Amino acid sequence: MKKLVLIRHAKSSWDDPFLNDHERPLAERGYRDAPRMAQRLKKKDIYPDAIISSDAVRAKSTALIFAENLHFPKEKVKFNESLYMASSNTILNEIKKTKNNIKILFVFGHNPGFNEFIEKMGEDIDNLPTTGLFGFKFEVADWEEISKKNAKFWFFDYPKRKED
């Protein structure tokens, strides 16, 4: 079985309207929400075997905050320019490149691609909010085999949701 956690970047700052979108940093709320959401994963005993992230500043920052909170080596986080504003097909293609010894993969990225990917895998979602987490389980041995037909909902969490 393979487990996938999609994590939308934390809230980004719009303080500089002339800053290139790729370079936008996290806002104060993003710096507050990212460690909180990482701690929720920790409480559920969900830790990554691998992390890949968009190379946009806001996604990289979010991924590194999660890595730190989950005691994942920051130098092992892989930054991928293909995940910046990626389509659902690009996201799927990048996930399928994952080595099969990886059981739990975290992917940090953006909407609308994440919303589209979630729907492509058969789940209904209005919006994956910033720092939102969406988990899938796949009844496969090989990441190459993941698809809608073997995707199962695992969990959905986001900062404004009340904790159990």
N, C-alpha and C positions, 0 to 999 in steps of 0.2 A: 504494500500500500504506500502511496505517495501522498503527502500533505502539503498544501500550498496556502500561504497567507499573503494576500494582497494588502499592501499598506499604502494608502494615499499620503503624500507628503503632508506635513503639519502646515498650519496656517502661515501663509507667506505675507511679507510686508509690501505694502504699496506706497511707502513713504516717499520713494523717489520715482515719480511717474515717467522719468526718462530712462530709467534703468532697463537694460535688455531683459526680457522675460526669463531667459535662461539663468541670469545672474541674481534674480530676486532672492533675498535672504528670508529667513523665518521671522515672523512677527513675534512680539512678546507672548501672545497666546500660543503660538506654535512651540516656543521653548517651554511653555508650561504643560501643554497637552502631550507632547511626545514622550517625556519620561513617565507620565501617568498611564498612558496606554501601554507602554512597554511593561510597566509593573502589573497591569491587568493580565498580560500574557504570562508573566512570571507566576502569578497566583493560580493560573490554569495549568501551570507546568508545561507551557509551550515554548520551546527553545528552537532556534534555527540550526540546521546543519550547514546551511549556506545562505548568504544574502547577496542579492543582486539589486542594483538601484540605478535609476536614471542618473545621469551626471549633472542634472540641473542643481544649482546650489541648494535650493529648498529641499529637494529629495535627498541629496547627499547628507545634509545636516540631520534630517530626520533619521536616516539609516544609521548614522554614526551614534546618535543619541540612543536608539534602540539597542545597537550593538553594545554600547557601554552598560546600559541597564540590564542587559541579559548576559553579560560577561562573555560576549562573542568577540574574538580578536578583531579589532578595527582594521588591521592590515589585511584581513581576509575578506572584507567587504569588496565586492566587485562593482565598479561603476561602468555603466554601459550607455553610450550616447544613443543607441537605438531605442532605449526605453523613454527618452525625452519625448513627451507628447505622442507616444506610440499608439498605433491602431491596435485593435484586439488581435488581429492576425500577427502583427509584429510581436506583441506580448507573448502569444502562444508559441511562436517560433523560438523566442529567446528561452522560454521555460523548457521547451523540448530539448534544448542543448545541455540541460543539466545532467551531470554524471549520475549514474544509477545508484551509487553508494549514498547519495543524499536522500534522506527520508522526508525531511521537512525543509521546504524552501520558502524564504521570505523574499517578496518582490516589492520594491518601493518605486512608486511612479505617480501617474497623473490621471485625471479625468480629461476628456470623456472616454479614453481608452479603457480604463478599469471598469467603468459602468458597462461598456459594450462587451468586454470580456466576460463579466459576470453573467450577462444575459446570454451570451454565446454558449456558456456552460449550462444553461437551462434554469438559471435563477432569475427572479424578478427583483429589480432594485430601482428605486426612484433616483437615488443619488448616494454615492459613497462619499461621505463628508471628509473634510480635511482631518487627518490622523485617524480615519476610519480603517477598520480591519475587517477583511472578509476572508473566511477560510473555506477551503474545499478539501475533500478527501477523494482520492482516485484509486479504484480497485485495479491497480496495474503494478507491474514490476519494473516497468521502463517508462521514463518521462516522455519518451517518443510516442507512447500509446495514449496519453491523456486526451480526452475528448468529452463532448457533452454526454455521450452514452455511458461513460463510467464515472462521471462527476457526481459527487454527493455533497450537499450542503453540510458544513461543519459548524461555523459560527459567524456572527456578524456583530461587531461592536464599534462604538464611536464615542467621542468624549462626552457628549451631552446625554448619553444613555445612562440611566441609573444602574449602578452595580448591583449584582445579585446579593 
